[in-house]
């Protein structure tokens, strides 16, 4: 997110606010990314004699979802005949909090134009693929029943 004041195309701003949201599965990588940003601020702004203030306003540790459940979702997607790929979500979905107390996974579906978390987000009923959730539950049940 970038905000400039005054926000006019023909005026040099007197103040700029920048917000950066880093996401990665590793705390080490997140710390490295933050350090790189701080270095870039110093290298870029100091020679220009521009004053700045930076701070971390929020942090959320990466959450690892259940490999078993992720495998079950993958098997379910294949059973349903869809293509899929593994994704990392750094968003604060409810699943992040549920994963603290029980094995968890998430199923994402495509949205037209890649637009997400927006009032114009739209996914067809076919792409919602509720059968994937059903197949994932059945696959997990099969695995539990087969476990010694």
C-alpha positions in Angstrom: 0.0 0.0 0.0 1.3 3.4 -0.9 -0.2 6.8 0.1 1.2 10.2 -0.7 0.2 13.6 0.6 -0.8 15.6 -1.1 -2.1 13.0 -3.5 -1.9 14.9 -6.8 -0.3 13.9 -10.0 1.4 17.3 -10.5 2.6 17.9 -6.9 5.8 16.5 -5.3 4.5 14.8 -2.1 5.7 16.1 1.2 4.9 12.8 2.9 4.6 9.2 1.8 3.3 6.2 3.7 4.3 2.7 2.5 3.0 -0.5 4.0 4.6 -3.9 3.0 3.1 -7.3 3.8 5.8 -10.1 3.7 4.6 -13.7 3.5 6.6 -16.8 3.5 6.5 -20.2 5.2 9.8 -19.6 7.0 10.4 -17.2 9.9 14.0 -17.0 8.9 13.1 -15.9 5.4 10.6 -13.3 6.7 13.3 -11.9 9.0 15.7 -11.7 6.1 13.1 -9.9 3.9 12.4 -7.4 6.7 16.2 -6.8 7.1 16.6 -6.3 3.3 13.8 -3.7 3.4 15.4 -1.8 6.2 18.7 -1.8 4.3 17.0 -0.6 1.1 15.4 2.3 3.1 18.8 3.4 4.4 20.5 3.0 1.0 17.8 4.9 -0.8 16.6 7.6 1.5 19.8 8.6 3.4 21.7 9.9 0.4 18.6 12.0 -0.5 18.5 13.4 3.0 15.0 12.2 3.4 13.7 11.6 6.9 11.8 8.4 7.5 10.4 6.3 10.3 9.8 2.6 10.0 8.2 0.0 12.3 6.7 -3.4 12.3 3.1 -2.9 13.1 2.0 -6.5 13.0 3.4 -10.0 12.7 2.0 -13.4 12.4 4.1 -16.5 12.6 3.8 -18.9 9.6 1.4 -21.8 10.2 2.1 -25.3 8.7 -0.9 -27.2 7.7 -1.3 -30.9 8.0 0.7 -32.8 5.2 -1.8 -35.7 5.5 -4.8 -33.4 5.0 -3.0 -31.6 2.1 -2.4 -35.0 0.5 -6.1 -35.9 1.0 -7.1 -32.7 -0.7 -4.7 -33.4 -3.6 -6.1 -36.9 -4.0 -9.7 -35.5 -3.9 -8.9 -32.9 -6.6 -7.6 -35.6 -8.8 -10.6 -37.8 -8.2 -12.8 -34.9 -9.1 -10.9 -34.4 -12.3 -9.6 -30.9 -11.6 -6.1 -29.6 -11.9 -4.4 -28.2 -8.8 -1.3 -26.8 -7.3 0.0 -26.4 -3.8 -0.2 -22.9 -2.5 1.0 -21.0 0.6 -1.4 -18.6 2.1 -0.2 -16.0 4.6 -3.6 -14.6 5.1 -5.3 -14.7 8.5 -8.0 -17.2 7.6 -9.8 -19.0 10.4 -7.8 -22.0 9.5 -4.7 -20.4 10.9 -6.2 -20.4 14.3 -7.8 -23.8 14.0 -4.4 -25.3 13.0 -3.2 -24.4 16.5 -5.5 -27.1 17.9 -6.2 -29.6 15.2 -4.8 -30.8 11.8 -6.0 -28.3 9.2 -5.8 -27.7 5.4 -7.5 -25.2 3.1 -9.1 -25.6 -0.4 -8.9 -22.6 -2.7 -10.9 -22.2 -5.8 -10.1 -19.9 -8.8 -11.8 -16.5 -9.1 -12.5 -14.8 -12.4 -9.6 -12.5 -13.3 -7.7 -13.6 -10.2 -9.7 -11.1 -8.1 -10.0 -12.1 -4.5 -11.3 -10.5 -1.3 -13.2 -7.9 -3.3 -16.8 -7.3 -4.1 -16.2 -8.2 -7.8 -14.8 -11.6 -6.9 -16.7 -14.3 -8.7 -16.4 -18.1 -9.0 -18.7 -20.4 -11.0 -20.6 -23.1 -9.3 -18.6 -25.7 -11.2 -15.3 -24.2 -9.9 -16.5 -24.2 -6.3 -16.2 -28.0 -6.5 -17.9 -28.9 -3.3 -17.3 -32.5 -4.2 -13.6 -31.9 -3.6 -14.3 -31.3 0.1 -16.5 -34.5 0.2 -13.8 -36.5 -1.6 -11.1 -35.1 0.8 -13.1 -36.1 3.9 -13.7 -39.6 2.4 -10.0 -40.0 1.6 -9.0 -39.0 5.1 -11.6 -41.4 6.5 -10.1 -44.2 4.3 -6.6 -43.5 5.6 -7.8 -43.5 9.2 -9.6 -46.8 8.7 -6.5 -48.3 7.2 -4.1 -47.1 9.9 -2.9 -49.7 12.3 
